[in-house]
Every structure is written in structure tokens, then in C-alpha cells.
Amino acid sequence: MSRALKEKIIKNVLFLFALVSIIVLALIIIFLFMEGVPIFGVVSLKGFLFGTEWYPTYDPPEFGIWPLIVGSIVVTFFSALIAVPLGVLSAIYIAELAPPLVKEIFKPVIELLAGLPSVVLGFFGMAILAPWLQQTFDLPTGLNILNASLILALMAIPTISSIAEDALYSVPQEFKEASYALGATPFETVTKVVVPAALSGISTAVILGMARAIGETMVVLMVAGGAAAIPESIFDSVRPMPASIAAEMGEAPFRSDHYHALFATGIVLFFMTLGFNLFADYISHKFKEVGSATL
């Protein structure tokens, strides 16, 4: 068999694998829309998205998912306040400042955190963090926004740190050497040369880490409290969209309005996650241009 023929076969096999992946993804999206769209024959799109009552088993039922959307956004926002600084700063420290021995310890620990099952983190939030929050702040329950945000941040930090660290490592060594040659200190080199050059990858790491947080199911199901209501403080319980889908899908009669409403909720979550990824792609290209111009 000639070399050209082997390369052609390998190319076609790889193309087939890529095509199968795209087809499977397309079929999942089609199925999601087929099962979710029928709910809009019962409730309007505006009433579904901005309705404040989620009582799918009442007579008549209420299918307003605004409290679920708010719950998803709130826990993602507060987890971002924790995860983004810790993830980015830990990546900068490991990639640029840590001694070799410390780097050999910290990097595997962060990767180990990324491999922890979400149910384990959820159990930690229920069994350890929730009683501590309840006792410390004198709360009716420790299953609330703060608990969910802390656990989601713990999940997002390894993703942000790992991707941001790769972006920092990809900065050419010549940039650093040129900075030192001009008399810059290590701190100035990191803040004015390395980070701007890696800003595209760092921003992508942040967005993808938050996209994982907003789509997480098991953690928010276990520690967010499960209250389908608009929160008034970080100590209130909420029910994000993934938690509602996971908790209620097993109880919803097949092809009922409740069933279709849960699939429609999945469509909303799909568009939110898609928006995160498109935004990450836009930010990545924008900061790539800015970083190149700065350097």
C-alpha cells in the first residue's frame, strides 16, 4: 500500500469520525426542540420565560421559569466572583512564579480537583458546608445560594486554572527575555508582558469555566435548596434550571405539558451555554488582536 493511499484512508477515517460527532450533536438538538417546542402551544414564549410561578402539577399549571433562570444566573455570578480570581492567580503563580518543587505539588492537586465527581462535592456541601453555614449565620437552612456558589467555584477553579496555565505557557520565551533585558522586574514582566500576551487564552478559560458552572446539575440539585422562587439574599434557597430538569423529569408523565416544559427549559439552558461559548470565542479573538497590538 502506497503512502499516499494510507494518508487518504486516514484522512477519510478522521473525517468520518468528525462527521459522526456533528450528526450525533445535531440529532440531540433536534430531539431537544421536538420535545420542548410543543409547550408553547399551552403557554406563550413571554409567559414561559418571564413568568414568576413554576407550579407544573397545579390545576391549572403554571410554567414560568423566570425564578429558575434567575437562580442559574445568581449562583453562576457569585461562583465567578470566587473562581475567577483564584483560578487566574493560581495559574499565574504556577506558570511563572512557583519554584519547581511547589509547582510539582500544586499542579497535580488542581488537576485532582478537576477529576472529583460532582456528587462528591455536592455531598461535601450537604454534609459539611451546609451545617456550618446554618450554625455560623443562624439560618433556617444551609442549602442556599452561598453554598451552591462556593461548591460551583470549587468545580470551576481547576478548569480556569488549567486552561489559563496552558495559555501562559504558550507565551514565547523571547518575550520574557526581552522584558528582562530591558530591566523589567519579574512582577513587571508577568503583569505587562506575559499576561497581556496570554489574555486571549485566559479570557477563554474564564468563560468556559463559567459555562461549566451554569450547566452543572448534581451540585445545584444537592446544595442550592430547591426553592423555585426569586431570591432576595445570598442566604435564600434557589432552584437553577439544571436542578429542576434533573429533579422533575422522572416524575413528569411522558409527553405531558410538564414533560415538554422541562425540555423547553433545556432549550433555554442550551442557548445560554451556547451564548457563553460564542462570547468566549469572540473575546478570544478580540484579546488576541489587542495582545498582539500591545506587544
C-alpha positions as CSV (number, residue, x, y, z in Angstrom):
1,M,0.0,0.0,0.0
2,S,1.4,3.3,-1.0
3,R,2.0,6.2,1.4
4,A,-0.5,8.4,-0.5
5,L,-3.2,5.8,-0.2
6,K,-2.5,5.4,3.6
7,E,-2.8,9.1,4.1
8,K,-6.0,9.3,2.1
9,I,-7.5,6.4,4.2
10,I,-6.5,8.1,7.5
11,K,-7.9,11.4,6.3
12,N,-11.2,9.8,5.4
13,V,-11.5,7.9,8.7
14,L,-10.8,11.1,10.7
15,F,-13.4,12.9,8.5
16,L,-15.9,10.1,9.2
17,F,-15.4,10.4,13.0
18,A,-15.8,14.2,12.9
19,L,-19.0,13.8,10.8
20,V,-20.5,11.3,13.2
21,S,-19.8,13.6,16.1
22,I,-21.6,16.5,14.3
23,I,-24.5,14.3,13.3
24,V,-25.0,13.0,16.8
25,L,-24.9,16.5,18.2
26,A,-27.4,17.7,15.6
27,L,-29.8,14.8,16.4
28,I,-29.6,15.7,20.1
29,I,-30.5,19.3,19.3
30,I,-33.4,18.3,17.0
31,F,-34.8,15.9,19.7
32,L,-34.5,18.7,22.3
33,F,-36.5,21.1,20.1
34,M,-39.0,18.4,19.1
35,E,-39.8,17.7,22.7
36,G,-39.6,21.3,24.0
37,V,-41.4,23.4,21.4
38,P,-45.0,21.9,22.0
39,I,-45.2,23.6,25.4
40,F,-45.6,26.9,23.5
41,G,-49.0,25.8,22.4
42,V,-50.0,25.9,26.1
43,V,-48.1,29.0,27.3
44,S,-46.6,31.9,25.4
45,L,-42.9,32.3,25.0
46,K,-43.0,35.5,27.1
47,G,-45.1,33.8,29.8
48,F,-42.7,30.9,29.8
49,L,-39.5,32.9,30.1
50,F,-40.7,35.7,32.3
51,G,-43.5,34.1,34.4
52,T,-42.7,34.1,38.1
53,E,-44.7,30.9,39.0
54,W,-43.4,27.4,38.5
55,Y,-46.2,25.0,39.5
56,P,-46.4,22.4,36.7
57,T,-48.5,20.0,38.7
58,Y,-51.2,22.5,39.8
59,D,-54.6,22.8,38.1
60,P,-54.3,24.9,36.1
61,P,-50.5,24.5,35.9
62,E,-48.0,27.4,35.9
63,F,-45.0,27.2,33.6
64,G,-43.0,30.4,34.4
65,I,-39.2,29.7,34.5
66,W,-38.0,33.2,35.4
67,P,-37.2,32.1,39.0
68,L,-35.2,29.2,37.6
69,I,-33.3,31.5,35.2
70,V,-32.5,33.9,38.0
71,G,-31.3,31.0,40.2
72,S,-28.9,29.8,37.5
73,I,-27.6,33.3,36.8
74,V,-27.2,34.2,40.5
75,V,-25.2,31.1,41.5
76,T,-23.0,31.4,38.4
77,F,-22.3,35.1,39.1
78,F,-21.3,34.5,42.8
79,S,-19.3,31.5,41.9
80,A,-17.5,33.6,39.2
81,L,-16.6,36.2,41.9
82,I,-14.8,33.4,43.8
83,A,-13.5,31.2,41.0
84,V,-12.1,33.7,38.5
85,P,-9.6,35.5,40.8
86,L,-8.4,32.2,42.4
87,G,-8.2,30.3,39.1
88,V,-6.4,33.0,37.2
89,L,-4.0,33.9,40.0
90,S,-3.2,30.3,40.7
91,A,-2.4,29.8,37.0
92,I,-0.1,32.8,37.0
93,Y,1.7,31.6,40.2
94,I,2.1,28.0,38.9
95,A,3.2,29.0,35.4
96,E,5.5,32.0,36.2
97,L,6.4,32.3,39.9
98,A,6.3,29.0,41.7
99,P,9.6,27.1,42.5
100,P,9.8,23.8,40.7
101,L,9.0,21.8,43.9
102,V,5.9,23.8,44.6
103,K,4.8,23.6,41.0
104,E,5.1,19.8,41.1
105,I,2.8,19.7,44.1
106,F,0.2,22.4,43.2
107,K,-0.4,21.3,39.6
108,P,-1.4,17.7,40.3
109,V,-3.6,18.9,43.2
110,I,-5.5,21.2,41.0
111,E,-5.9,18.5,38.3
112,L,-7.1,16.2,41.1
113,L,-9.8,18.7,42.0
114,A,-10.9,18.7,38.3
115,G,-11.4,15.0,38.5
116,L,-13.6,14.9,41.6
117,P,-17.1,13.7,40.8
118,S,-19.7,16.4,41.2
119,V,-21.8,14.2,43.5
120,V,-18.8,14.1,45.9
121,L,-18.6,17.8,46.0
122,G,-22.4,18.0,46.4
123,F,-22.2,15.6,49.4
124,F,-19.5,17.8,50.9
125,G,-21.7,20.8,50.5
126,M,-24.7,19.0,52.1
127,A,-22.8,17.2,55.0
128,I,-20.1,19.7,55.9
129,L,-20.7,23.2,54.4
130,A,-24.5,23.4,54.9
131,P,-24.5,22.7,58.7
132,W,-21.5,25.2,59.1
133,L,-23.3,27.9,57.2
134,Q,-26.6,27.3,59.1
135,Q,-24.8,27.4,62.5
136,T,-22.5,30.3,61.7
137,F,-25.1,32.7,60.2
138,D,-28.1,31.4,62.2
139,L,-30.0,30.4,59.1
140,P,-33.1,28.2,58.6
141,T,-31.1,26.1,56.2
142,G,-27.6,25.9,54.9
143,L,-28.7,24.8,51.4
144,N,-28.7,28.2,49.7
145,I,-27.1,30.4,47.1
146,L,-23.9,30.9,49.1
147,N,-23.4,27.1,49.5
148,A,-24.0,26.4,45.8
149,S,-21.7,29.3,44.7
150,L,-18.9,28.0,46.9
151,I,-19.1,24.5,45.5
152,L,-19.5,25.6,41.9
153,A,-16.5,27.8,42.4
154,L,-14.5,24.8,43.6
155,M,-15.5,23.0,40.5
156,A,-14.7,25.9,38.1
157,I,-11.3,26.8,39.6
158,P,-9.4,23.7,38.1
159,T,-10.9,24.4,34.6
160,I,-10.0,28.1,34.7
161,S,-6.5,27.4,36.2
162,S,-5.6,24.6,33.8
163,I,-6.6,26.4,30.6
164,A,-5.1,29.7,31.7
165,E,-1.9,28.0,32.7
166,D,-1.6,26.5,29.2
167,A,-2.2,30.0,27.7
168,L,0.6,31.4,29.9
169,Y,3.0,28.6,28.9
170,S,2.3,29.3,25.2
171,V,3.8,32.8,25.5
172,P,7.1,32.7,23.7
173,Q,10.2,32.8,25.9
174,E,11.7,35.5,23.8
175,F,9.1,38.0,25.1
176,K,10.2,37.3,28.7
177,E,13.9,37.5,27.8
178,A,13.3,40.8,26.0
179,S,11.5,42.2,29.0
180,Y,14.3,41.2,31.4
181,A,16.9,42.6,29.0
182,L,15.1,46.0,29.3
183,G,15.4,45.9,33.0
184,A,11.9,44.8,34.0
185,T,11.4,43.0,37.2
186,P,9.7,39.5,37.3
187,F,6.5,41.2,38.5
188,E,6.5,43.7,35.7
189,T,7.3,41.0,33.2
190,V,4.3,38.9,34.3
191,T,1.8,41.8,34.5
192,K,2.9,43.8,31.5
193,V,4.2,41.2,29.1
194,V,3.1,37.6,29.9
195,V,-0.5,38.2,31.0
196,P,-1.3,40.6,28.1
197,A,0.1,38.1,25.6
198,A,-1.9,35.3,27.1
199,L,-5.1,37.4,27.7
200,S,-6.9,35.6,24.9
201,G,-6.5,32.2,26.5
202,I,-7.1,33.5,30.0
203,S,-10.4,35.1,28.9
204,T,-11.4,31.8,27.2
205,A,-10.6,29.9,30.4
206,V,-12.8,32.2,32.4
207,I,-15.8,31.9,30.1
208,L,-15.5,28.1,29.7
209,G,-15.2,27.7,33.5
210,M,-18.4,29.7,34.0
211,A,-20.1,27.8,31.2
212,R,-19.4,24.6,33.1
213,A,-20.8,26.2,36.3
214,I,-24.1,27.3,34.7
215,G,-24.7,23.8,33.3
216,E,-23.8,21.9,36.4
217,T,-26.6,19.7,37.6
218,M,-25.8,17.5,40.6
219,V,-24.2,20.2,42.8
220,V,-27.1,22.6,42.5
221,L,-29.6,19.8,42.9
222,M,-28.0,18.9,46.2
223,V,-27.0,22.2,47.8
224,A,-29.0,25.0,46.2
225,G,-32.1,24.3,48.3
226,G,-34.6,23.6,45.6
227,A,-36.9,26.7,46.1
228,A,-38.4,27.8,42.8
229,A,-38.6,31.5,43.9
230,I,-36.8,34.7,43.1
231,P,-34.1,35.1,45.9
232,E,-33.7,38.2,48.0
233,S,-30.3,37.5,49.5
234,I,-27.4,35.1,49.1
235,F,-28.8,33.0,52.0
236,D,-32.0,32.2,50.2
237,S,-32.6,28.8,48.5
238,V,-33.0,28.7,44.7
239,R,-33.6,26.1,42.1
240,P,-31.5,26.6,38.9
241,M,-32.6,25.2,35.6
242,P,-30.5,22.0,35.6
243,A,-31.7,21.1,39.1
244,S,-35.3,21.4,38.0
245,I,-34.8,19.2,35.0
246,A,-33.0,16.5,37.0
247,A,-35.4,16.6,39.9
248,E,-38.7,16.6,37.9
249,M,-38.1,14.7,34.7
250,G,-38.6,11.3,36.4
251,E,-42.0,12.4,37.8
252,A,-43.3,14.1,34.6
253,P,-45.7,11.9,32.6
254,F,-44.4,11.1,29.2
255,R,-45.3,13.8,26.6
256,S,-47.3,15.8,29.1
257,D,-47.2,19.6,29.4
258,H,-44.8,19.2,32.3
259,Y,-42.6,16.9,30.3
260,H,-42.5,19.4,27.4
261,A,-41.9,22.3,29.7
262,L,-38.8,20.6,31.1
263,F,-37.4,20.1,27.6
264,A,-38.2,23.7,26.8
265,T,-36.2,24.7,30.0
266,G,-33.3,22.6,28.5
267,I,-33.6,24.6,25.3
268,V,-33.2,27.9,27.3
269,L,-30.2,26.4,29.1
270,F,-28.8,25.3,25.7
271,F,-29.0,28.8,24.3
272,M,-27.4,30.3,27.5
273,T,-24.5,27.8,27.3
274,L,-24.2,28.4,23.5
275,G,-24.0,32.2,24.3
276,F,-21.2,31.6,26.8
277,N,-19.2,29.7,24.2
278,L,-19.8,32.2,21.4
279,F,-18.8,35.0,23.8
280,A,-15.7,33.1,24.7
281,D,-14.8,32.8,21.0
282,Y,-15.4,36.5,20.4
283,I,-13.4,37.5,23.5
284,S,-10.6,35.1,22.5
285,H,-10.2,36.7,19.0
286,K,-10.6,40.2,20.3
287,F,-8.0,39.9,23.1
288,K,-5.7,38.1,20.7
289,E,-5.7,41.2,18.5
290,V,-5.3,43.5,21.5
291,G,-2.4,41.4,22.9
292,S,-0.6,41.4,19.6
293,A,-1.0,45.1,19.2
294,T,0.2,45.8,22.7
295,L,3.3,43.7,22.2
